Amino acid sequence: MEYIGYHFNVEPKELGTEILIAELGEKAFESFEETATGVSAYVQKGLWTEDILEDIFILQSDQFTITYRKEEIEQVNWNEEWEKNFDPIDVDGVCYVRAPFHAKTDAQYDIVIEPKMSFGTGHHETTFMMIRQILSNDMQGKEVLDMGCGTAILAILASMRGAKHVDAIDIDNWCYLNSIENAERNNCTNVDVFEGDASIITKEPKYDVILANINRNILLNDMDKYVVSLHKGGAIYFSGFYTEDITAIKNCAEKIGLVFESNFEKNNWVSLKFVKA
């Protein structure tokens, strides 16, 4: 299978790379590899179009300097690529997220995923904080929604923490299929995975807990749809944005009946907890 590779040089690197990966992830790009100067992104040649970068906002931003080169690549071994770059996530020695080739630990919650693509550091940080949220709060007997589930790490942990049932939703077909595989791999029989966006969420209160690790713009756009499906007194956890976005997220949340309760921060990334009044 032939691929098109884009090799981006990004300044400032850390913040710019995370935003760029998030935006490219909404396109047909299926793998990312962070480099010393930015990131390389790969898309199947059959899914590539001339205008694939046309509406990538950060490329037009005067806050970042981004250049790139494009190349055609044959027969990329994606398993080898992500195995090179995927590091386990160890959260306080209590939860350990690893690939099948990593050794098992004595962690209370040992989650095995096979993501089939590399993770950026931002994903590690936001996932880390959302895992900490789940570990710090009661999931026993709860109806849970993992919105934008990715590899279903959060859905799996909620299940392991005693959730009654978990719905996991992602708009990306790869994420949908991979989440099903990972739920089965971790013997989570009470996790159901759906392909779609916020439009498929029930319009009546169903969930006691909602987990949404996505990005600022999607959260602001879809937050009201999440809240409609949350029971009164239910908790909703957000992540996928920066400290400078806290005010916008809080303002939006408070307008639709959410009360701020607590937050975690890690390297300028944030996770916020709200409760429905």
N, C-alpha and C positions, 0 to 999 in steps of 0.2 A: 504494500500500500504506500502511495506517495503522499508526502506531506509538504506543506509550505511552512517554513520557519521564519519568524520575525525576531530579530535580535535588537533589543532596545537598550540604549544608553540613557539613563535617567538622572537628572539633577534637580533637587536634592534626592538622593537615591532611596532612602528608607521609606519616607512618606509617599513619594511619587510612585515607587514600585508597587506598594500595596494598593493604591487607588487604581493604577493601571491594570493590575491583575484582576481586581474586582470588576472593572468595566469590560475587559476582554473576556472574562468568564461568562458574560451575558451573550457573547457571540458564539461562534462555532468552535472556538479554540478549546482543545481538550486536554492540553498539558502545558505546564509552566515549569521553567527551571531558572531559579534565581542565579545571577552571575555577579561577578565582582563590580560591574558597572550598572547593573539593572536587572533585566529579565529576558529570557527567551520564551516565546510562545509558539505553539504548534497547532495547525489546523489541517484536517484532511484536504487534499487537493480538490477532491470532488465537492467539498462544502465551501471552498474558498470563492470569494467574489472580489471584483476589482474595488468595490466600495466598502470592504469589510471594516476599514478603520475610519470611515467617513464621519460617524457620529460619536467617536470616542472623545468625550469632553476634555479629558486631561491633556490631549494632544494639542488642544487649542488654548489651553490656559497659559497666561503669562507668568504664573507662579512656578512653572516647571520648564526645564529645558530638556526636550526629549528628541533624540535622533534614532534612526533604526536602519537596518539593512534587511533585505528579504532574500531567502534562498529556497530552492526546491531540494527536498531530502527524500531518499528512498529507504524503505524498510527500517524505520526507527524501532528499536526494541524498547517499548515504553516501560515494561516491567523493570528492565535494567536501569532506565532513567530514574524512575521514582524510588527504586530500592537504594540507589546511590544517595538520594536527597532526603528521604523520609526518616526523620528521627522520632523515636517514641515520645509520647507526652506523659510526663510523670507529675501528677497533681498531689502535692503534699504527702507522697508515699501511700496515699489511700486509693487513688485511681490511676491505672496505667493503661494507656492506649498504645497498642503496638501492632506491627504487621506480623504475619505468620512466621517470618524468619527471625524475629526477635525472641530472645529467651523469655520465658514466663517468670514473673516475679511473685513476691509474697503479698502484693497489694490486695486489698479487700475486693476491689473491683478491677478485674483484668479483662479489658476489651480488646478483641482481635479484629482488625479491619484490613481489607485489601483494597486500598483506594485506587490503585492502578494509575495514579498520577502524583506528582510531587506537590507538597504543601508549601505555601509561602509562610514566612514568619508571622505575618498578621493573622493567618488562619490559626496558627498555634496559640497566639495570645488571646484571641477572642474565644476559641474553643476552651482554652485553659480556664478563663473566667466563667464561662457558662457551666463548665464541669464543676467548678467551685460553688456556683450558685445551687446546682442540683444537690451537691454534697451537704450544703449548709441549710437546706430547707426540706421540709417533709414532702415526700412523694407517695407515701403509703396509701394505697387505695384510691389514688387520684386518677381522674381522666385527664390525659395530657396530650397536647398538640406540639409537635416539633415542626415549626414552619421554616421552610428553606433548609431541609434536613441534611443536604450534602451527602455525607457517608453514613448518616444515621447514628453517629456517636452519641449525641445527646438523647435520642430516643432510646437507644440501647441502655444507657446508664439509668435513665428514668425507670425503665422496666426492671433493671437490676435492683433499684432502690425501692421497689415495691409498688410501682404504679399499677392500677387496675388494668388500664388499657392505654395504648399510645397510638395516635395517628401521626404519621410522618409524611410531609408533603414537600415536593420539590418540582420546579418547573422544567428542570433539565432531565432528559431521558436517561443519560448516563447515570446521574445521581439517583434517579428512581430505581433503575435496575441494580445499581451497586448497593443501595440501601436495603433492598430485599435480600440480597446475598449476605450482607453483613448482619442483618437481624437473624437470619437462619444460622449463620456461623456462630453466633453467640447464644443460640437456643432461646431467643426472645419470641415466643409464640403469641404474645399479646401485642405485638407491634404490627400495624397495618400501614403499608406504604402506598401513597397515591401520587400520580403525576399530574401537576397542574399548578395554578397560582392561587391567590387569595379568593378568587371567585368561587372556588369549590368548597370553601369553608361554610359550615352550617350557619344559618342566620338566626338560630335560636341558641340560648345558653346550653353548652354541652361540656365545656372543659373547666377543670379546676385549676389547671396550670397550662400556660402557653410559653413556649421557648421560641424566640425569634432571633437568630444570629444571622443577620442578612447584611444590609447596609443602610445608611442614613436615608437615602431617597426612597427606597422601597418601604422602609418602616414608616416614614411620614405619609406616604401615599396610601398604605394599606392598613394602618393602625386601627382605624375605625372598624374595619371588617374583622380584625382579630377580637376586638373588645366585645362586639355583639355576641360572639360565641363563648364568652367567658362568664362563668357564674359570678354572681355578686359575692364579694369577698375573695374571689379567686386571684391568683398571682400571675403576673406576666413579666417575663425577663427578656430584656433587649440587649443585643450587642452587635458589633460590626461597624462601629463608628468611633470617632475621636473625642477627646475631652472638649474640644471647641464646639462640638455638636450637641453637648448636653442640654444647653438652653433650648434649642429648637425641639429636641425630643421631649423635654419636660413640658414645654408650652403646648405642644400638640396633644400629649397624653392627658394633661389636666383639663383641656377643653372637652374631652370625651369621657370624663368621669374616672380617670385613674389618679391614684394618690401615690406620690413617690415615697419609697420606703428605705432603700439603701443602694449602694453601688460598690463595684470593684473597679480598680484602675490598674493597668499594666502597660508600661511603655507607651503612654499617650492613647492607648485603646481603653474603652470603657464598657462596662456592663451595668445596666440599671434594673432595679426591681420596683415594680408598681403593683398596687392592689386595687381592684375594682371596688369603688365605693357603693 
